[in-house]
Each structure stands twice: as structure tokens, then as C-alpha cells.
Amino acid sequence: MRGRCAPVANAEPAVKTVNGHGPESAARLQTLNQAVAARPASAVAEHNLAAALGDMGDAEGALAAVRRAFAKGGDAPETWLVFARALISSSRLTEAEEALRQTLSRRPDYADALRDQAQLIWMRSGDAGAALAAIDARLRSAPTAQLAGLRAGIMRDIIGDEAAYRWLEPWLNGAHPAFLDATASAAASGFDPALALKHAEAAAAAAPGDAEARVTRLAALMACGRSVEALPGLEAHLATAPDDQYAQALRYTAWRVVGDARALSAGDYRSLTAAFDLAAPAGEDRETWLADAAAGLRALHPFRAQPLGQSIRSGVQAALDPRFAGVPAIDAIFSALADPIHRFTASMAGRDDPMSRRAGRGFEIIGAWSVRLRAGGRHSDHIHPNGWVSSALYVETPEPSPDQPKAGWLRFGACRLGVGLELPPEHWIEPKPGRVALFPSWMWHGTEPFTGAGERLTVAFDVQPQ
């Protein structure tokens, strides 16, 4: 789940597990299990089952299926990558690093594995050089544009935009693939909006059918102060892709910039966001329940640095699955969430906005994760492109600060498109232990930084209509 807050995706958790809970997921698993039963000697059938279980958040089930695939002769790099990801989800990080090495020994240019390896090393150590070492070694022996783009994208997150652009710049001389222009645009957005637009236009021109390149160009136009020009393109795009959450966010931003009456008002924020204070499980003390949940969540956080491409700044994130948490206090959180989600989605009936028109068919949680922030930590402003309804559930919050009355609060409406366009927040929700905030996935949101004592420990999830 990735959030977007720049002309090119800058996003919400590569490490986050995407969970399937609805009838389609159950039917898919049934089909894959039947394939394993029908072909008991097939490593491929076991691999397919393992990959699906991993996607759905069942790390232990994925590990078991991968081991059966290995026992049946499977040795493909794709299977080793599924194995590595399941080990990461199980917090078996040293084993995961070895599994990634095994993956790359079988396919040295496997970009997904190289990125996962860099991310794991970065999150464990916070060492940029160590994280990039394997990619650098491969670039020296077999340089390709794909690896150059991969390195530049990672550099943006762990070193900075301008450093990433300057490193990539030699690859942009002469003929080069369009995806390098997209990467260059994302990096340039952090220091030169006009340069970002130049590369975004080149990427869109080279791939006229690419919707993401088209929207990236429109965002770059807005960052250059040309929202009036961007609006017709956003309207045309949303006419064919009405569920594109990033484009929705950009259109609301453009309306706000040009003073259009359709921009979000204070009343819109009040009706489109909500906060619910969860009740403790029957027979349990609420403070004890939340303290137990906090202890369980801390045990899930083995990392020292944030994942790549995420909104977290000076914090850490861990995958979390509501079906496989295995900690009673955390399981109780997800049980308690059903009623607030139902009430929130039911309140959409009859409203005319991009989220409400999809209401009325039930819902399912498609991804969940936990974030731990200490003093100085925050979320940059972003959206969730794969969600419909998004959330923040507060398990522990930092101590209040008299000189920072909104420190650590969830904020809405603040938006930063690179360095070219920055808007202040327009609405806030105060975090309290046991409180869940629900809001449209297309709505810009982030956190006010805090410097006081304590931690901001949260569970977040995305919901889709069934």
C-alpha cells in the first residue's frame, strides 16, 4: 500500500502485507489447493499456493508451501523470493537475508529481489552504503538502465532527491528508456519543479498510453503553478479511471488552488472523516487491553529505519495481518473495528463524492500494518492509492506538549508536490489511545511532528468495498 505525495508515487508500505478476506480470496485459495491435490508432485503448484498465501498475509502457510515446493524440486528464483518475503513477515530477518542471497545467486539482475534486499538491509541497519552495495556491485559488472533506475529510486528515500538525480543524470544523456525520465522527474520534484516537468513530459510523450505517466505530468504541471492547465487533463483521466485515488487527490488540490467551489470545505472534512473510541473487549479493562496490545505491537517492530517509498519519517513500520496476529489483544482490536467501519461506510449513503458512490456492498480489510514513531517522527502528507477507506488506530500516543497543542495529531489537506506546491492543513483529528480515525483513501493526510516524550504507536489499515 503505498501513499503518494509527489509528482511521481512516493508511497504507503512495500513491507505491508496485503490481506484477502472476502469470498474471492477464499475461492482463489480453494482453487490453488485443488491444484496441489491434483498434481501432488508439482513444485509449481506449491509455489503458486505459497505466493497467494504470502499475498494474503499467511506467512507461516507460505513458508510451509515453499518448503514443500523445495522438497518437490522447485528451485526457481521466484520461489526463493516468496520464501524471503514470508521470512520477513515472520521477523526471521537473518534467514530472509540468506534467502534473498539465494534468490540473486539464481538471477543476479532480479530487480524485485535487489530492491527487497536493499530495503531489508536499510531497515535493519539504517546504513545507505550497505543497502546499495549489491546493486552497485551488479552495476559495475553488468550496468543496465533498469538497475540505474532502481538505484536512483532507492537513493531518493535514503539519501535525498537531488543526490539521486545527480547520480542518475549521466544515464539521461542520449537515448534512454522512458521509465528513467519518470524516475528523474520524481527526483527533480524535490528541488526543481521545471526540471521535473521536463522529464514528466518526456516520459508521457514516450508512452502516450501510460495512465501513470499522464497523471505524473499533470501533477508536475500543478507543481509549476499551472493547475488551471492540469484540470482538464485530470477530468478526462477520471472520466475513464474514476477510482484513481491519486488523480482524485490532485483534482481536489487543483480546485483548492484555483478557488473552485468544489474544493473541500470545513463541512466536507467533518462529514468525510470520523473518529471512534473503541470499547474494550467484554470483561477487560480498557487501559490494560491497550497496554497489552502495545506490548504485542512492539514485539513486531525489529527494524531501525523506515521502509522504502513510504510516508514515514524517523520511524519504523511492520507488517500486520488481522487474521494471523496471534496476540489476543491485537486480535481484539480487529474485532472491535468492524462496527466503526460499518457505521462509517453506512453514513455515506446518498452522498455525492468519489468514496460514497462505492458504498453499500459491504467491505473487507485489504491490508494492515503498524507504525512506531518516537520524538521527531512523523508521516509526510500522502494518500493511499490502493485503498477506499483508510485509517489510523492509536494504541499509544506521546505526552502532550503545552507549546505544541497539535503535536502528533492527524492532519488533513496539507499537500506538498515536490518543492513547487505546498498547501497547509485544513482539518485535524486528535489522537487518543483506543481511537480510530477513518477517512477517504484519496484525502491528503499526514501527522504533525512531535518532540515530546513517549511514542506514537498505531495500527493502520485500508478497506475496499466488496
N, C-alpha and C positions, 0 to 999 in steps of 0.2 A: 504494500500500500504505500503509495508514495504521494507526498504533498507537492504542490507546485507553487513557487513564489518568485520566479524569474522568467524572462522570455523563453527559456528552454527549461524543461522539467527540472525542478530541484526538490527533491522529494522525500514521501512518507512510507516505511521500513522495508529495506531489502531483506533484513533478517526476520521481519514479521511473517508469521505463518498465516497463510490464507486457509480458512476453515470452511468446510462444506457441511451444512446441517440439514438441508432440505431433501425432498424426495428425489431430485435429480442426482444428488450425491450418492444417496443410498442405492439408486438404480445403477449408477456407474460402478460402484463397488461390487454389487451383485454380479454384474456382467464380467468384471475382471476376475472375481473369484471363480466364476464358472469357467473362464478361460484357463485358469490354473488347473482346475479339476479335470478339464477336458484334455489338457496337454501336460501331464504330470512331469515330464522330463524337460519342459521348456523353460530355459533361463529367461527368455524374452517375456513370457507371460508373467513370471515372478517380478521382473524389472518393472513392467507396466503397473502391476499392483503396488509395488513399493513406491513408485513415483506418485501414484494417486494418493496413497496413504500419507506420504510426506506433504503433498499439497494440501491435504485436509487436516494436517496438524497432528496426526497419529505417528509420532516419531518412533515409538517402540514397535509399532506394527510395521513401519517402513524398514526399520533395521532387521527385523525378523525376515521380511520378504527378500531383502537384499542378500542376506546370508544364505537363504535358500537358492537364490539366483547364482551366487558364487559356487555353491555346492553342486549345482547343475551345469557348471562350466561357463557361466557368464563372467566376462572379464572386460566388458566394454567401458570406455571412459565415462559414458553417460551413467552407467550403473554405479561406478565409483563416486560420481558426483552426487547422486541421490544418497548414497551411503554417507558421504561427508556432511551433507546438509542435515540429515537426520541426526548425526552425531552432534552437530552444532546445536540443534534444537533440544538435545538431551544434555547440553552443557558438558559434553565429553570433548573438550576442546583440543587437547593434545592428540587424541585419536583422530579428530577431524582434520587437523593439520597433516597428519600422515596420510589420511585418505585423499586429501587434495594433492599431495605429492604423488601418490599412486595414480590419480586421475591424469595429472600432467605428464607423468612418465609415459603414458599411453597416447596422449595427444598434446604435445607441447604448446600448440597455439590455441588451445581451447579457451576462448575468451571468457566464457561464463565461469570456468574454474579459476582462471587467473584473477578475475575480479573477486570471486569468493575468497580466494587465498589472501589477496591483498587486504580485503575487508577484515578477515579474521585476525590477521597479524596486527593490523592497525587497532582494532578494537581491544585486543589483548594487551598491546604494548604502548599504544599512542606514539609509535616511532614511524615517522613518514618514510624514512630511508629503508627501513626493514620491510615496510609494507610494499614498497615499489621494487624491491630488489629482484624478484623473479621476473617481473615484466621487463625491467631494464636488461637483465641477462638475455632474455629472449630477443629484445630489440637489437642487441649487439650482434647476435648470431643470425637472426632472420627478421630484419625490420620489415614491417608491413603497416599500411595505413590503419588497419583495424586495431593493431596494438598501440599505435600512436594515439588514436582517438580514445582508446581505453585508458591509457596512462593520463592523458590530459583531463579526462573526466574525473578520475580519482584525485588528481592533483588539485582540482578545484575545491574538493571537500577537505583535504588535509593540509594543503599549503596555501592556496588562495587563487582567486580568479586571474589576476594579472600574471602571476608566475606561470599558471597553466597555459595562458595564451602565448606568452613569450616562448615557452618551451615548444609549443605546437607550431609556431609561426613558420619555421623552415619547411614544414610539411605542406604549407598552404601556397608555396610558390609553384607556379606552373599548374599543369593538370592534376587534379586530385578528386577523390570521391566527394559527393555532396554531403555525406554524413560528417566529414571533417569541418565543413562550413557550419553545420548545425552545432557541433561541439565548440567551434571557435566563437560562434555567436553567444552561446551560453557563457563562456568565459569572459568575453569582451563586455557583456552586460554589466559586469561588476566594476568597470572603470571607464568605459567609453560607449555610450548608447549609440552614437552614429556608426561606430565600427561594428557593433553588434547587429545593427540593422543591415549594414552592407553584407555581412555574412549570412544573415537570415534570408535576405532577398536572393542571394546566390543559391542557397540550399533549396528555396521554394521554386526558383526558376529551373533548377536541375531536376526536380521531382514534382512536376505540377499536380500529380495525382495524390501526393502525400499530404494527408489532412494535418498531421502534426507539424510538418514544415510550414504549411499555410498559416496555422494558428500562431506558430512561433514568430512568423513575420509580422502578424497583426499585433502581437504583444510588443515586439520591438518598435513598431510604429508608435504605439502608445508611450513607450519609454522615451521616445524622441519628441514628445509633446504633440503628437498627431492623432489624438483619439478620435477626432471628427472623421478622419480618413479611415480609421480602423473599423468604425462601427458598421458600415455596410458589409464589409467582409465578415465580421462576426455574425451579423444577422443571416447572411447567406449560408455560412457554415452551420449555424444552429438550426436552420431550416431542414438540413439533411442529417444532422447529428445532434438532436435535441438533448441527449443525455451526456454530452461532453461537459463535464463539470468545470474544467479549466476555462473553456470558452464562455460558460455561463458567468464565472467569476470575472473574467475580463470584460464582458458586456456590462455587468453592474458597475465595474470600476469606470469604464468609459462613460456611462451615463452620469456617474457622480462627477467626473472631471468636467464634462460639458454642461452640467447643470440641468440634465434631463429630469423631468418629473418622475420618471420610472426608477430613478436611483433609490436605494433603500433609505427609508425614513426611520426615525426613532421608533415609531409604532411597528414598522416592519420587523425591526430587530427584536422587539418584545414578543411579537407573535410567532416569529420563526425560530426563536431559541427558547429553551426551557431548562429549569433546574429542578431536580427532585432529590429529596433527602431520603435515602434508603433506610428501611426499618431493619433491625437486627433479626436474625432467624429466631423462630419461636423458642422461648425459654432461655435465650442467650442475652448477656449484657452487651450493649452496642459497642462500648469502648473496648471491651475485651475482644469482641469479634474483629474489630478493625485492627487492633494491635496484633492479633494472630495472623490476619491477612497481610499486614505489613511485614511481619517476620517471614511469612511464606514467600512474598514477592522478593524480598531482599535476597533470599537464597537462590533466586532465578537470575540474579544480576552478577555474572562473573567478569564483566568487561571493565576496561579502564577508559575507553573512548567511545564516541558515538558511531553508529553505522554510517556508511556512505550514503550520500544523496538524501539525507533526512533533514527535518526541521530542527533537530536537537542541536543545541549549542552548549558545550560544557556539561554534558550529561551522558547517561547510558540508557540503553534500551534492550529489552529481552523479549523473545517470542513467548506467546502465551496462548493456550488453547482452552476454551471454556469446557471442552469435553474431557480433557486429559490433564488438567492441572494437578489433580491428586492431592490437593491440600483442602481439607473441608472448609476452611474459612474463605478460600478463594472460590471454591465451588459455590458457596452460598452467595457470593457476590453476583455470579452469573444467574443464579436462580432468582435473586431479588431484582434483576434488571428487566425481566420480562414485562412486568406491569408498567413501569415508566415508559418503556419503548412503545408498548401498546397504546398507552394514553397519549403519548406524543404523536404517533402516526395517526391515531384516530382524530386528533384535533385538526388535521389537515383537511378533513372533508369539506368540500365546497370552496376551498381557497384556490386562487389562480396564481400559482407560482411554479417554478420548474421542479420543485420537490413534490408538491402536493398532488400534481396530476398523476403521480405514480402510486399514490396511496390506495389502500383498500383491499390489497391482496395478501395481507399477512407480511411477515418479514423473517429474515434469518441473519444471524451474525456471520459475516464472511471473513472476519479477521480480527484478532485481538493481540495486544502487546502491552507491556508495562514500561514506563519511563521513570527514571530516578534522577532528579536534579538536586544538586547542592547549591550553596550560595554562589551567585554568578551565573547559574544555569538558566536557560530559557528555551522556548521554542520560537524560532523565527516565524513570521507570518506566512501561511501556506493554505492550501486546500487539499482535499483528498480525492483524486481523480477517479478512483475505483469504488468510492462509496456512494451512498444515497443519503443516509443519516450517519453522522459521526458523533464522537463523544469524548468526554473526559470524566473519569470517575476518580475522585480524590480519596485516597486511603490515608495519606498523611500530608499535612501542609506545614510550611515553615512558620516560625513565630512571627506575629505581626510586627511591623516597624512603624513607629509613630511618624517618622519623617517620610515614609513611603506607603501611604494608605492603600494603594492598589498593588503593592509588591506581590508577585506571584499570581495575580488574577488572570483569568482567561479573558482575552480581548478579541473583539471582532471589528472588521472593517479596515484595520491597518493593512496597507499593501505596499510592497516595495518591488518594483520591476527594475532590477538592477540598480544603477545609481541615477537613472533617468526620471523615475516617477516614484514618489514616496508620499503616502497618504496616512494621516493619523487614525487611531482607532475611534470608533463611534459608539461602542457598546461594550459592557463588561459583565462578567458573572463572577461573583466572589467564590473562591474555592473553600470548601469546608470538608472535614473528614466525613465520608459516607455520602457525599453529594455527587450526583451525576449530572453533567451538563449535556444536553442533546441539541443538535443544530444541523442545518443542511451541509452536506459534504462540499458544496460549491462555495460556501461562505468563507471568506478570508478569516483566519483565526491564528492566534499565537498567544504568547504569555508576556506579561510584564515581568522584567527581571526582578530578582530579589537578592538582597545581600545579607539578610539576617540569618540567625541560627536555624537549624532544622533542615528538613528535606521536603521536597515536593515529590511524593510517590504516588503515581497514578496508574490506572488501568484504562486503556483506550480501546475502542473497537469501532468497526464500520458495519453498517447494516445495509442490506439490499432488500427490496420488496420481493416476495415470492411470486 
